[in-house]
Amino acid sequence: MKSVHKKGLDVDQKKRMVGKSVSPDFLDPTLEWRRIFAEVWGTFLLVVVAAGGGIMVVISGGVVTQGMAVVAPGLMVMCIIYFMGMVSGAHLNPAVTLAFALRRNFPWARVPGYVIAQIIGGIVAALFLKYMFGPAGHLGATIPGNGIDSTRALAMEVLLTAGLVNIILGTASGARNIGTNGAIAVGGYIMLAGLWASPVSGASMNPIRSLAPDIVRGDFNTSWIYVIGPVLGSMIGVFFEWILKGKATAAGSIAAQGTLGMEDQQ
């Protein structure tokens, strides 16, 4: 039987710590509620900005442009990584949680809690937007652009999410997505993807960002695109990261799981 740390960590998790500079106690399960809250709050903020931007384009009379709307989510993700990346890893996206788990940087046992938290945060954000603005702008839903069929929108979501996952995993293996370089790279990629690809698919890259408005407005005609696309893209991104970097790194586990509690152990 595997030896288990008194806080519930197995040997494999301990090995993924960053040497002597990080105590394995930083994954103290008694702090999991804070990580879950961080994912709820962070996903709420992301969906409010991402979906809300689309609404503002419609109702602001040109004050908020499409370019502004697609840049805003990237800036919000950058801010979230700075202020709470150390708590939960700032996944904010089921496709990212899946990627970290497939990469073996994140325990599968914790995946359901993170995904449920993201779903709650996203739906509450969509409900808030409906309360504030009614059905304007389809609640900021992501849908294929004019003249774009479902197959091409799906292909774009696969491509964009694969790139996003590569950016996240790549920065997590070194500078980590809870650090300066990672926040800029991840936020910058989201802005760049939105600027050139939003007319094609909406550049969602995040199942809950798309599902939350669809759930609240009760329209699921294109929802499958924004679930299947990011999931496939996430798996491709993990495979590419393995090609580029090989096995998972200790720094990647720290980035994926946050450092909450570590300070108390030093």
ROZADO-353891 format. One record per atom (N, C-alpha, C): x negated, y, z negated; chain; atom name; residue number from 1. Coordinates in steps of 0.1 Angstrom, whole numbers, plus 5000, padded with zeros to 4 digits. Layout:
# residues N
> u_v_w_chain_atom_n
> X_Y_Z_A_CA_NUM
...
//
This chain:
# residues 266
> u_v_w_chain_atom_n
> 4991_4988_5000_A_N_1
> 5000_5000_5000_A_CA_1
> 4991_5012_5000_A_C_1
> 4996_5022_5008_A_N_2
> 4988_5035_5008_A_CA_2
> 4988_5041_4994_A_C_2
> 4976_5047_4991_A_N_3
> 4976_5055_4979_A_CA_3
> 4983_5068_4982_A_C_3
> 4991_5073_4972_A_N_4
> 4999_5085_4974_A_CA_4
> 4995_5095_4964_A_C_4
> 4993_5107_4968_A_N_5
> 4989_5118_4959_A_CA_5
> 5001_5121_4950_A_C_5
> 4998_5126_4938_A_N_6
> 5009_5128_4928_A_CA_6
> 5020_5138_4933_A_C_6
> 5017_5146_4943_A_N_7
> 5027_5155_4949_A_CA_7
> 5034_5149_4960_A_C_7
> 5031_5136_4964_A_N_8
> 5039_5130_4974_A_CA_8
> 5032_5129_4988_A_C_8
> 5019_5133_4988_A_N_9
> 5012_5133_5001_A_CA_9
> 5004_5120_5003_A_C_9
> 5005_5115_5015_A_N_10
> 4998_5102_5018_A_CA_10
> 4984_5105_5023_A_C_10
> 4976_5095_5025_A_N_11
> 4962_5097_5028_A_CA_11
> 4960_5104_5041_A_C_11
> 4969_5101_5051_A_N_12
> 4967_5107_5064_A_CA_12
> 4969_5122_5063_A_C_12
> 4979_5127_5055_A_N_13
> 4981_5141_5053_A_CA_13
> 4969_5148_5047_A_C_13
> 4963_5141_5037_A_N_14
> 4951_5147_5030_A_CA_14
> 4940_5149_5040_A_C_14
> 4938_5139_5049_A_N_15
> 4928_5140_5059_A_CA_15
> 4929_5151_5068_A_C_15
> 4941_5156_5070_A_N_16
> 4944_5167_5079_A_CA_16
> 4942_5181_5072_A_C_16
> 4938_5181_5060_A_N_17
> 4935_5194_5054_A_CA_17
> 4922_5199_5059_A_C_17
> 4919_5212_5057_A_N_18
> 4907_5218_5062_A_CA_18
> 4896_5217_5051_A_C_18
> 4890_5206_5050_A_N_19
> 4879_5203_5041_A_CA_19
> 4882_5208_5027_A_C_19
> 4872_5212_5020_A_N_20
> 4873_5216_5006_A_CA_20
> 4879_5230_5004_A_C_20
> 4881_5237_5015_A_N_21
> 4886_5251_5013_A_CA_21
> 4901_5251_5011_A_C_21
> 4908_5239_5013_A_N_22
> 4922_5239_5012_A_CA_22
> 4926_5227_5003_A_C_22
> 4934_5229_4993_A_N_23
> 4938_5219_4984_A_CA_23
> 4950_5212_4990_A_C_23
> 4951_5198_4990_A_N_24
> 4962_5191_4995_A_CA_24
> 4975_5195_4988_A_C_24
> 4974_5201_4976_A_N_25
> 4986_5205_4969_A_CA_25
> 4994_5216_4976_A_C_25
> 4989_5222_4986_A_N_26
> 4996_5233_4992_A_CA_26
> 5008_5228_5000_A_C_26
> 5010_5215_5001_A_N_27
> 5022_5209_5007_A_CA_27
> 5032_5205_4996_A_C_27
> 5031_5210_4984_A_N_28
> 5040_5207_4973_A_CA_28
> 5054_5206_4978_A_C_28
> 5061_5195_4977_A_N_29
> 5074_5194_4982_A_CA_29
> 5084_5202_4974_A_C_29
> 5081_5206_4962_A_N_30
> 5090_5214_4954_A_CA_30
> 5092_5228_4960_A_C_30
> 5083_5232_4969_A_N_31
> 5084_5245_4976_A_CA_31
> 5091_5244_4990_A_C_31
> 5096_5232_4993_A_N_32
> 5102_5230_5006_A_CA_32
> 5114_5239_5008_A_C_32
> 5121_5243_4998_A_N_33
> 5133_5251_4999_A_CA_33
> 5128_5265_5005_A_C_33
> 5116_5270_5001_A_N_34
> 5112_5282_5006_A_CA_34
> 5108_5281_5021_A_C_34
> 5103_5270_5025_A_N_35
> 5100_5268_5039_A_CA_35
> 5112_5268_5047_A_C_35
> 5122_5261_5042_A_N_36
> 5135_5260_5049_A_CA_36
> 5142_5274_5050_A_C_36
> 5141_5281_5039_A_N_37
> 5147_5295_5040_A_CA_37
> 5140_5303_5050_A_C_37
> 5126_5302_5050_A_N_38
> 5118_5309_5060_A_CA_38
> 5123_5306_5074_A_C_38
> 5126_5294_5077_A_N_39
> 5130_5290_5091_A_CA_39
> 5144_5295_5094_A_C_39
> 5153_5295_5084_A_N_40
> 5166_5301_5086_A_CA_40
> 5165_5316_5089_A_C_40
> 5158_5323_5080_A_N_41
> 5157_5337_5082_A_CA_41
> 5149_5341_5094_A_C_41
> 5138_5334_5097_A_N_42
> 5131_5338_5109_A_CA_42
> 5139_5335_5122_A_C_42
> 5146_5324_5122_A_N_43
> 5154_5321_5134_A_CA_43
> 5165_5330_5136_A_C_43
> 5171_5335_5124_A_N_44
> 5182_5345_5125_A_CA_44
> 5176_5357_5131_A_C_44
> 5165_5362_5127_A_N_45
> 5159_5374_5132_A_CA_45
> 5156_5373_5147_A_C_45
> 5151_5361_5151_A_N_46
> 5147_5359_5165_A_CA_46
> 5160_5359_5174_A_C_46
> 5170_5352_5170_A_N_47
> 5182_5351_5178_A_CA_47
> 5189_5365_5178_A_C_47
> 5190_5372_5167_A_N_48
> 5196_5385_5167_A_CA_48
> 5189_5394_5178_A_C_48
> 5176_5394_5178_A_N_49
> 5169_5402_5188_A_CA_49
> 5170_5397_5202_A_C_49
> 5168_5384_5204_A_N_50
> 5168_5378_5217_A_CA_50
> 5182_5379_5224_A_C_50
> 5192_5375_5217_A_N_51
> 5206_5375_5222_A_CA_51
> 5211_5389_5221_A_C_51
> 5208_5396_5211_A_N_52
> 5212_5410_5209_A_CA_52
> 5207_5419_5220_A_C_52
> 5195_5416_5225_A_N_53
> 5189_5424_5236_A_CA_53
> 5198_5424_5248_A_C_53
> 5203_5412_5251_A_N_54
> 5211_5410_5263_A_CA_54
> 5224_5418_5261_A_C_54
> 5230_5418_5249_A_N_55
> 5242_5426_5247_A_CA_55
> 5239_5441_5248_A_C_55
> 5228_5445_5243_A_N_56
> 5225_5460_5244_A_CA_56
> 5223_5464_5259_A_C_56
> 5218_5456_5267_A_N_57
> 5216_5459_5281_A_CA_57
> 5230_5463_5287_A_C_57
> 5240_5455_5283_A_N_58
> 5254_5457_5288_A_CA_58
> 5261_5469_5282_A_C_58
> 5259_5472_5269_A_N_59
> 5267_5482_5263_A_CA_59
> 5260_5495_5260_A_C_59
> 5247_5496_5263_A_N_60
> 5240_5508_5259_A_CA_60
> 5240_5518_5270_A_C_60
> 5246_5515_5282_A_N_61
> 5246_5525_5293_A_CA_61
> 5233_5528_5298_A_C_61
> 5224_5519_5298_A_N_62
> 5210_5521_5304_A_CA_62
> 5200_5525_5294_A_C_62
> 5204_5528_5282_A_N_63
> 5194_5531_5272_A_CA_63
> 5184_5520_5269_A_C_63
> 5190_5508_5268_A_N_64
> 5181_5495_5267_A_CA_64
> 5181_5489_5281_A_C_64
> 5170_5487_5287_A_N_65
> 5168_5481_5300_A_CA_65
> 5166_5466_5298_A_C_65
> 5167_5459_5310_A_N_66
> 5164_5444_5309_A_CA_66
> 5149_5442_5305_A_C_66
> 5140_5450_5310_A_N_67
> 5126_5448_5306_A_CA_67
> 5125_5450_5291_A_C_67
> 5131_5459_5285_A_N_68
> 5130_5461_5270_A_CA_68
> 5136_5449_5263_A_C_68
> 5147_5444_5268_A_N_69
> 5154_5432_5262_A_CA_69
> 5145_5420_5262_A_C_69
> 5138_5417_5273_A_N_70
> 5130_5405_5273_A_CA_70
> 5117_5407_5266_A_C_70
> 5112_5419_5263_A_N_71
> 5100_5421_5256_A_CA_71
> 5103_5420_5241_A_C_71
> 5114_5424_5237_A_N_72
> 5118_5424_5222_A_CA_72
> 5116_5411_5215_A_C_72
> 5120_5400_5220_A_N_73
> 5118_5387_5213_A_CA_73
> 5104_5384_5211_A_C_73
> 5095_5387_5220_A_N_74
> 5081_5384_5218_A_CA_74
> 5075_5393_5207_A_C_74
> 5079_5405_5206_A_N_75
> 5075_5414_5195_A_CA_75
> 5080_5408_5182_A_C_75
> 5093_5404_5182_A_N_76
> 5098_5399_5169_A_CA_76
> 5091_5386_5165_A_C_76
> 5088_5377_5174_A_N_77
> 5081_5365_5170_A_CA_77
> 5067_5368_5165_A_C_77
> 5061_5378_5171_A_N_78
> 5047_5382_5166_A_CA_78
> 5049_5387_5152_A_C_78
> 5059_5395_5149_A_N_79
> 5060_5400_5135_A_CA_79
> 5064_5389_5125_A_C_79
> 5072_5380_5130_A_N_80
> 5076_5369_5121_A_CA_80
> 5064_5360_5117_A_C_80
> 5055_5357_5127_A_N_81
> 5043_5349_5125_A_CA_81
> 5034_5356_5114_A_C_81
> 5033_5370_5115_A_N_82
> 5025_5377_5106_A_CA_82
> 5031_5376_5092_A_C_82
> 5044_5378_5090_A_N_83
> 5050_5379_5077_A_CA_83
> 5054_5366_5070_A_C_83
> 5056_5356_5078_A_N_84
> 5060_5343_5071_A_CA_84
> 5054_5331_5077_A_C_84
> 5044_5332_5086_A_N_85
> 5038_5321_5092_A_CA_85
> 5031_5312_5081_A_C_85
> 5026_5319_5071_A_N_86
> 5020_5312_5060_A_CA_86
> 5029_5303_5051_A_C_86
> 5042_5307_5052_A_N_87
> 5052_5300_5044_A_CA_87
> 5056_5286_5051_A_C_87
> 5061_5287_5064_A_N_88
> 5067_5276_5070_A_CA_88
> 5059_5272_5083_A_C_88
> 5050_5280_5088_A_N_89
> 5044_5278_5101_A_CA_89
> 5051_5285_5112_A_C_89
> 5063_5291_5108_A_N_90
> 5071_5300_5118_A_CA_90
> 5074_5292_5131_A_C_90
> 5080_5281_5129_A_N_91
> 5084_5274_5141_A_CA_91
> 5095_5281_5149_A_C_91
> 5107_5283_5142_A_N_92
> 5118_5291_5148_A_CA_92
> 5124_5285_5160_A_C_92
> 5121_5273_5163_A_N_93
> 5124_5267_5176_A_CA_93
> 5123_5252_5175_A_C_93
> 5134_5244_5177_A_N_94
> 5133_5230_5176_A_CA_94
> 5123_5223_5186_A_C_94
> 5121_5230_5197_A_N_95
> 5111_5225_5207_A_CA_95
> 5096_5226_5201_A_C_95
> 5094_5236_5193_A_N_96
> 5081_5238_5187_A_CA_96
> 5079_5228_5175_A_C_96
> 5090_5226_5167_A_N_97
> 5089_5216_5157_A_CA_97
> 5087_5202_5163_A_C_97
> 5094_5199_5173_A_N_98
> 5091_5186_5180_A_CA_98
> 5077_5185_5185_A_C_98
> 5072_5196_5191_A_N_99
> 5058_5195_5196_A_CA_99
> 5048_5193_5184_A_C_99
> 5049_5200_5173_A_N_100
> 5040_5197_5162_A_CA_100
> 5041_5183_5157_A_C_100
> 5053_5178_5157_A_N_101
> 5055_5164_5152_A_CA_101
> 5049_5154_5161_A_C_101
> 5051_5156_5174_A_N_102
> 5045_5147_5184_A_CA_102
> 5030_5148_5184_A_C_102
> 5025_5159_5181_A_N_103
> 5011_5162_5180_A_CA_103
> 5005_5156_5167_A_C_103
> 5013_5152_5158_A_N_104
> 5009_5146_5145_A_CA_104
> 5003_5157_5136_A_C_104
> 5008_5169_5138_A_N_105
> 5004_5180_5129_A_CA_105
> 5015_5183_5119_A_C_105
> 5027_5176_5121_A_N_106
> 5038_5179_5112_A_CA_106
> 5045_5166_5109_A_C_106
> 5049_5163_5097_A_N_107
> 5055_5151_5093_A_CA_107
> 5069_5149_5099_A_C_107
> 5072_5138_5105_A_N_108
> 5085_5135_5111_A_CA_108
> 5096_5137_5100_A_C_108
> 5093_5133_5088_A_N_109
> 5103_5133_5077_A_CA_109
> 5108_5148_5075_A_C_109
> 5100_5158_5078_A_N_110
> 5104_5172_5076_A_CA_110
> 5111_5178_5088_A_C_110
> 5111_5171_5099_A_N_111
> 5117_5176_5112_A_CA_111
> 5132_5179_5110_A_C_111
> 5140_5170_5105_A_N_112
> 5154_5173_5104_A_CA_112
> 5157_5186_5096_A_C_112
> 5150_5187_5085_A_N_113
> 5152_5199_5076_A_CA_113
> 5150_5212_5084_A_C_113
> 5139_5212_5091_A_N_114
> 5135_5224_5099_A_CA_114
> 5145_5227_5110_A_C_114
> 5149_5216_5117_A_N_115
> 5159_5218_5128_A_CA_115
> 5172_5223_5123_A_C_115
> 5177_5217_5112_A_N_116
> 5190_5222_5106_A_CA_116
> 5189_5236_5102_A_C_116
> 5177_5240_5096_A_N_117
> 5175_5254_5092_A_CA_117
> 5176_5263_5104_A_C_117
> 5170_5259_5115_A_N_118
> 5170_5267_5128_A_CA_118
> 5184_5269_5133_A_C_118
> 5191_5258_5133_A_N_119
> 5205_5258_5138_A_CA_119
> 5213_5268_5130_A_C_119
> 5212_5267_5116_A_N_120
> 5220_5276_5108_A_CA_120
> 5216_5290_5110_A_C_120
> 5203_5293_5111_A_N_121
> 5199_5307_5114_A_CA_121
> 5204_5312_5127_A_C_121
> 5203_5304_5137_A_N_122
> 5208_5308_5150_A_CA_122
> 5223_5311_5151_A_C_122
> 5231_5302_5145_A_N_123
> 5245_5303_5145_A_CA_123
> 5250_5315_5137_A_C_123
> 5244_5317_5126_A_N_124
> 5247_5329_5118_A_CA_124
> 5244_5342_5125_A_C_124
> 5233_5342_5133_A_N_125
> 5229_5353_5141_A_CA_125
> 5239_5356_5152_A_C_125
> 5244_5346_5158_A_N_126
> 5254_5347_5169_A_CA_126
> 5267_5352_5163_A_C_126
> 5271_5347_5151_A_N_127
> 5283_5352_5145_A_CA_127
> 5282_5367_5141_A_C_127
> 5270_5371_5136_A_N_128
> 5268_5385_5133_A_CA_128
> 5269_5393_5145_A_C_128
> 5264_5389_5157_A_N_129
> 5265_5397_5169_A_CA_129
> 5279_5397_5174_A_C_129
> 5287_5387_5172_A_N_130
> 5301_5387_5176_A_CA_130
> 5309_5397_5167_A_C_130
> 5306_5397_5154_A_N_131
> 5312_5406_5145_A_CA_131
> 5309_5421_5149_A_C_131
> 5297_5423_5153_A_N_132
> 5292_5437_5156_A_CA_132
> 5297_5441_5169_A_C_132
> 5297_5433_5180_A_N_133
> 5299_5437_5193_A_CA_133
> 5310_5430_5201_A_C_133
> 5316_5420_5194_A_N_134
> 5327_5413_5201_A_CA_134
> 5320_5404_5211_A_C_134
> 5328_5401_5222_A_N_135
> 5322_5392_5233_A_CA_135
> 5313_5398_5243_A_C_135
> 5309_5411_5240_A_N_136
> 5301_5418_5250_A_CA_136
> 5289_5410_5255_A_C_136
> 5286_5411_5268_A_N_137
> 5274_5404_5273_A_CA_137
> 5274_5389_5271_A_C_137
> 5285_5383_5269_A_N_138
> 5286_5368_5267_A_CA_138
> 5277_5365_5254_A_C_138
> 5277_5374_5245_A_N_139
> 5269_5372_5232_A_CA_139
> 5255_5370_5235_A_C_139
> 5250_5375_5246_A_N_140
> 5236_5373_5249_A_CA_140
> 5232_5359_5253_A_C_140
> 5241_5352_5259_A_N_141
> 5239_5338_5263_A_CA_141
> 5229_5338_5274_A_C_141
> 5221_5327_5275_A_N_142
> 5212_5325_5286_A_CA_142
> 5219_5316_5296_A_C_142
> 5219_5321_5309_A_N_143
> 5225_5314_5320_A_CA_143
> 5216_5316_5332_A_C_143
> 5217_5306_5341_A_N_144
> 5209_5308_5354_A_CA_144
> 5212_5321_5361_A_C_144
> 5202_5327_5367_A_N_145
> 5204_5339_5374_A_CA_145
> 5212_5338_5387_A_C_145
> 5216_5349_5393_A_N_146
> 5224_5349_5405_A_CA_146
> 5217_5341_5416_A_C_146
> 5224_5331_5422_A_N_147
> 5218_5324_5433_A_CA_147
> 5208_5313_5428_A_C_147
> 5207_5311_5415_A_N_148
> 5198_5300_5410_A_CA_148
> 5207_5289_5405_A_C_148
> 5205_5277_5411_A_N_149
> 5212_5265_5407_A_CA_149
> 5207_5259_5394_A_C_149
> 5214_5250_5389_A_N_150
> 5211_5244_5376_A_CA_150
> 5197_5237_5376_A_C_150
> 5194_5230_5387_A_N_151
> 5182_5223_5388_A_CA_151
> 5170_5232_5388_A_C_151
> 5170_5243_5395_A_N_152
> 5159_5252_5394_A_CA_152
> 5158_5259_5381_A_C_152
> 5169_5262_5375_A_N_153
> 5169_5268_5361_A_CA_153
> 5162_5258_5352_A_C_153
> 5166_5246_5353_A_N_154
> 5160_5235_5344_A_CA_154
> 5145_5234_5346_A_C_154
> 5141_5234_5359_A_N_155
> 5126_5233_5362_A_CA_155
> 5119_5245_5356_A_C_155
> 5125_5257_5356_A_N_156
> 5118_5269_5351_A_CA_156
> 5117_5268_5335_A_C_156
> 5128_5263_5329_A_N_157
> 5127_5261_5314_A_CA_157
> 5117_5251_5310_A_C_157
> 5115_5240_5318_A_N_158
> 5105_5230_5315_A_CA_158
> 5091_5236_5316_A_C_158
> 5089_5244_5327_A_N_159
> 5076_5250_5329_A_CA_159
> 5073_5260_5318_A_C_159
> 5082_5269_5315_A_N_160
> 5080_5280_5306_A_CA_160
> 5077_5274_5292_A_C_160
> 5085_5263_5288_A_N_161
> 5083_5258_5275_A_CA_161
> 5070_5250_5274_A_C_161
> 5066_5243_5284_A_N_162
> 5053_5236_5284_A_CA_162
> 5042_5247_5282_A_C_162
> 5043_5258_5288_A_N_163
> 5033_5268_5286_A_CA_163
> 5033_5274_5272_A_C_163
> 5045_5276_5267_A_N_164
> 5046_5281_5253_A_CA_164
> 5040_5271_5243_A_C_164
> 5043_5259_5245_A_N_165
> 5038_5249_5236_A_CA_165
> 5023_5248_5237_A_C_165
> 5017_5249_5249_A_N_166
> 5003_5249_5250_A_CA_166
> 4996_5261_5243_A_C_166
> 5003_5272_5244_A_N_167
> 4998_5284_5237_A_CA_167
> 4998_5282_5222_A_C_167
> 5009_5277_5217_A_N_168
> 5010_5275_5202_A_CA_168
> 5001_5265_5197_A_C_168
> 5000_5253_5204_A_N_169
> 4991_5243_5199_A_CA_169
> 4977_5246_5201_A_C_169
> 4974_5253_5212_A_N_170
> 4960_5257_5215_A_CA_170
> 4955_5267_5204_A_C_170
> 4963_5277_5200_A_N_171
> 4959_5286_5190_A_CA_171
> 4959_5280_5176_A_C_171
> 4968_5270_5174_A_N_172
> 4969_5263_5162_A_CA_172
> 4956_5255_5159_A_C_172
> 4950_5250_5170_A_N_173
> 4938_5241_5168_A_CA_173
> 4926_5249_5164_A_C_173
> 4926_5262_5165_A_N_174
> 4914_5270_5161_A_CA_174
> 4918_5282_5153_A_C_174
> 4922_5293_5159_A_N_175
> 4926_5305_5152_A_CA_175
> 4939_5303_5144_A_C_175
> 4947_5293_5148_A_N_176
> 4960_5290_5141_A_CA_176
> 4970_5301_5144_A_C_176
> 4983_5296_5145_A_N_177
> 4994_5305_5149_A_CA_177
> 4998_5313_5137_A_C_177
> 4992_5312_5125_A_N_178
> 4995_5320_5114_A_CA_178
> 4984_5332_5113_A_C_178
> 4975_5332_5123_A_N_179
> 4965_5342_5122_A_CA_179
> 4967_5353_5133_A_C_179
> 4959_5363_5134_A_N_180
> 4960_5374_5143_A_CA_180
> 4960_5369_5157_A_C_180
> 4951_5362_5162_A_N_181
> 4950_5358_5176_A_CA_181
> 4962_5350_5180_A_C_181
> 4967_5341_5171_A_N_182
> 4978_5333_5175_A_CA_182
> 4991_5341_5176_A_C_182
> 4993_5350_5167_A_N_183
> 5005_5359_5168_A_CA_183
> 5005_5367_5181_A_C_183
> 4994_5372_5184_A_N_184
> 4994_5380_5197_A_CA_184
> 4996_5371_5209_A_C_184
> 4989_5360_5209_A_N_185
> 4990_5351_5221_A_CA_185
> 5004_5346_5222_A_C_185
> 5011_5341_5212_A_N_186
> 5024_5335_5212_A_CA_186
> 5034_5346_5216_A_C_186
> 5034_5358_5209_A_N_187
> 5043_5369_5212_A_CA_187
> 5040_5374_5226_A_C_187
> 5028_5375_5230_A_N_188
> 5025_5380_5244_A_CA_188
> 5030_5370_5255_A_C_188
> 5029_5357_5252_A_N_189
> 5034_5348_5262_A_CA_189
> 5049_5349_5264_A_C_189
> 5056_5350_5253_A_N_190
> 5071_5351_5253_A_CA_190
> 5075_5364_5261_A_C_190
> 5068_5375_5259_A_N_191
> 5070_5387_5266_A_CA_191
> 5068_5385_5281_A_C_191
> 5056_5379_5284_A_N_192
> 5053_5377_5298_A_CA_192
> 5063_5368_5305_A_C_192
> 5066_5357_5299_A_N_193
> 5076_5348_5305_A_CA_193
> 5089_5355_5307_A_C_193
> 5094_5363_5298_A_N_194
> 5106_5370_5299_A_CA_194
> 5106_5380_5311_A_C_194
> 5094_5387_5312_A_N_195
> 5093_5397_5322_A_CA_195
> 5094_5392_5337_A_C_195
> 5089_5380_5339_A_N_196
> 5089_5375_5353_A_CA_196
> 5099_5364_5355_A_C_196
> 5104_5357_5345_A_N_197
> 5112_5345_5347_A_CA_197
> 5127_5347_5342_A_C_197
> 5130_5358_5334_A_N_198
> 5143_5359_5329_A_CA_198
> 5154_5360_5340_A_C_198
> 5151_5365_5352_A_N_199
> 5161_5365_5363_A_CA_199
> 5164_5351_5368_A_C_199
> 5155_5342_5365_A_N_200
> 5157_5328_5370_A_CA_200
> 5166_5320_5360_A_C_200
> 5161_5319_5348_A_N_201
> 5168_5310_5338_A_CA_201
> 5172_5317_5325_A_C_201
> 5167_5330_5324_A_N_202
> 5169_5336_5311_A_CA_202
> 5157_5335_5302_A_C_202
> 5147_5326_5306_A_N_203
> 5135_5324_5298_A_CA_203
> 5138_5322_5284_A_C_203
> 5146_5312_5281_A_N_204
> 5149_5308_5267_A_CA_204
> 5138_5301_5260_A_C_204
> 5134_5290_5265_A_N_205
> 5123_5282_5259_A_CA_205
> 5126_5277_5245_A_C_205
> 5139_5278_5241_A_N_206
> 5143_5276_5227_A_CA_206
> 5158_5271_5227_A_C_206
> 5160_5258_5224_A_N_207
> 5174_5253_5224_A_CA_207
> 5183_5261_5215_A_C_207
> 5179_5264_5203_A_N_208
> 5189_5271_5194_A_CA_208
> 5191_5285_5199_A_C_208
> 5182_5292_5205_A_N_209
> 5184_5306_5210_A_CA_209
> 5195_5306_5220_A_C_209
> 5196_5295_5228_A_N_210
> 5207_5294_5238_A_CA_210
> 5219_5287_5233_A_C_210
> 5218_5277_5224_A_N_211
> 5230_5270_5219_A_CA_211
> 5238_5279_5210_A_C_211
> 5232_5287_5202_A_N_212
> 5239_5295_5192_A_CA_212
> 5250_5304_5198_A_C_212
> 5246_5312_5208_A_N_213
> 5257_5320_5215_A_CA_213
> 5267_5311_5221_A_C_213
> 5263_5300_5227_A_N_214
> 5272_5291_5234_A_CA_214
> 5282_5285_5224_A_C_214
> 5277_5281_5212_A_N_215
> 5286_5275_5202_A_CA_215
> 5297_5285_5197_A_C_215
> 5292_5298_5195_A_N_216
> 5301_5308_5190_A_CA_216
> 5311_5312_5200_A_C_216
> 5307_5313_5213_A_N_217
> 5317_5317_5223_A_CA_217
> 5324_5305_5229_A_C_217
> 5320_5293_5226_A_N_218
> 5327_5281_5230_A_CA_218
> 5325_5278_5245_A_C_218
> 5314_5281_5251_A_N_219
> 5311_5278_5265_A_CA_219
> 5299_5270_5266_A_C_219
> 5300_5257_5270_A_N_220
> 5288_5248_5271_A_CA_220
> 5285_5244_5285_A_C_220
> 5289_5251_5295_A_N_221
> 5288_5247_5309_A_CA_221
> 5273_5246_5313_A_C_221
> 5264_5254_5308_A_N_222
> 5250_5254_5311_A_CA_222
> 5241_5251_5299_A_C_222
> 5247_5247_5288_A_N_223
> 5239_5245_5276_A_CA_223
> 5229_5234_5278_A_C_223
> 5233_5224_5285_A_N_224
> 5224_5212_5287_A_CA_224
> 5210_5216_5293_A_C_224
> 5210_5226_5301_A_N_225
> 5198_5231_5307_A_CA_225
> 5188_5236_5296_A_C_225
> 5193_5242_5286_A_N_226
> 5185_5249_5276_A_CA_226
> 5182_5240_5264_A_C_226
> 5187_5227_5265_A_N_227
> 5183_5217_5256_A_CA_227
> 5173_5207_5262_A_C_227
> 5177_5202_5274_A_N_228
> 5168_5193_5281_A_CA_228
> 5155_5199_5285_A_C_228
> 5156_5211_5291_A_N_229
> 5144_5218_5296_A_CA_229
> 5134_5220_5285_A_C_229
> 5137_5227_5274_A_N_230
> 5127_5229_5264_A_CA_230
> 5122_5216_5258_A_C_230
> 5130_5206_5256_A_N_231
> 5125_5193_5251_A_CA_231
> 5115_5186_5260_A_C_231
> 5118_5186_5273_A_N_232
> 5109_5180_5283_A_CA_232
> 5096_5189_5283_A_C_232
> 5098_5202_5283_A_N_233
> 5086_5211_5284_A_CA_233
> 5077_5209_5271_A_C_233
> 5084_5207_5260_A_N_234
> 5076_5205_5248_A_CA_234
> 5068_5192_5249_A_C_234
> 5073_5181_5254_A_N_235
> 5066_5169_5255_A_CA_235
> 5054_5170_5265_A_C_235
> 5057_5177_5276_A_N_236
> 5046_5179_5286_A_CA_236
> 5035_5188_5280_A_C_236
> 5039_5198_5272_A_N_237
> 5029_5206_5266_A_CA_237
> 5020_5199_5256_A_C_237
> 5026_5190_5248_A_N_238
> 5018_5182_5239_A_CA_238
> 5009_5173_5247_A_C_238
> 5013_5167_5258_A_N_239
> 5005_5158_5266_A_CA_239
> 4993_5166_5272_A_C_239
> 4996_5178_5277_A_N_240
> 4985_5186_5282_A_CA_240
> 4975_5190_5271_A_C_240
> 4980_5193_5259_A_N_241
> 4971_5197_5248_A_CA_241
> 4962_5185_5245_A_C_241
> 4967_5173_5245_A_N_242
> 4959_5161_5243_A_CA_242
> 4948_5160_5254_A_C_242
> 4952_5163_5266_A_N_243
> 4942_5163_5277_A_CA_243
> 4931_5173_5274_A_C_243
> 4935_5185_5270_A_N_244
> 4926_5196_5268_A_CA_244
> 4917_5194_5255_A_C_244
> 4923_5190_5245_A_N_245
> 4916_5190_5232_A_CA_245
> 4914_5177_5225_A_C_245
> 4921_5166_5230_A_N_246
> 4919_5153_5223_A_CA_246
> 4928_5152_5211_A_C_246
> 4924_5146_5201_A_N_247
> 4932_5144_5189_A_CA_247
> 4936_5157_5182_A_C_247
> 4946_5155_5174_A_N_248
> 4951_5167_5166_A_CA_248
> 4940_5171_5156_A_C_248
> 4940_5184_5153_A_N_249
> 4930_5190_5144_A_CA_249
> 4936_5193_5130_A_C_249
> 4927_5194_5120_A_N_250
> 4931_5198_5107_A_CA_250
> 4937_5212_5107_A_C_250
> 4931_5221_5114_A_N_251
> 4937_5235_5115_A_CA_251
> 4951_5235_5121_A_C_251
> 4954_5226_5130_A_N_252
> 4967_5225_5136_A_CA_252
> 4977_5221_5126_A_C_252
> 4974_5212_5116_A_N_253
> 4983_5208_5106_A_CA_253
> 4986_5220_5096_A_C_253
> 4976_5228_5093_A_N_254
> 4978_5239_5085_A_CA_254
> 4987_5249_5092_A_C_254
> 4985_5252_5104_A_N_255
> 4993_5261_5112_A_CA_255
> 5008_5256_5113_A_C_255
> 5009_5243_5115_A_N_256
> 5023_5238_5116_A_CA_256
> 5031_5237_5103_A_C_256
> 5024_5236_5092_A_N_257
> 5031_5233_5080_A_CA_257
> 5030_5245_5070_A_C_257
> 5023_5256_5073_A_N_258
> 5022_5267_5065_A_CA_258
> 5012_5265_5053_A_C_258
> 5009_5275_5046_A_N_259
> 5000_5274_5035_A_CA_259
> 5006_5277_5021_A_C_259
> 5019_5277_5021_A_N_260
> 5026_5280_5008_A_CA_260
> 5022_5271_4997_A_C_260
> 5017_5277_4986_A_N_261
> 5013_5270_4975_A_CA_261
> 4998_5268_4974_A_C_261
> 4991_5270_4985_A_N_262
> 4977_5269_4986_A_CA_262
> 4970_5279_4977_A_C_262
> 4975_5291_4977_A_N_263
> 4969_5302_4969_A_CA_263
> 4968_5298_4954_A_C_263
> 4979_5291_4949_A_N_264
> 4979_5288_4935_A_CA_264
> 4969_5277_4932_A_C_264
> 4964_5270_4942_A_N_265
> 4955_5259_4939_A_CA_265
> 4940_5262_4940_A_C_265
> 4938_5275_4945_A_N_266
> 4924_5279_4946_A_CA_266
> 4919_5286_4934_A_C_266
//
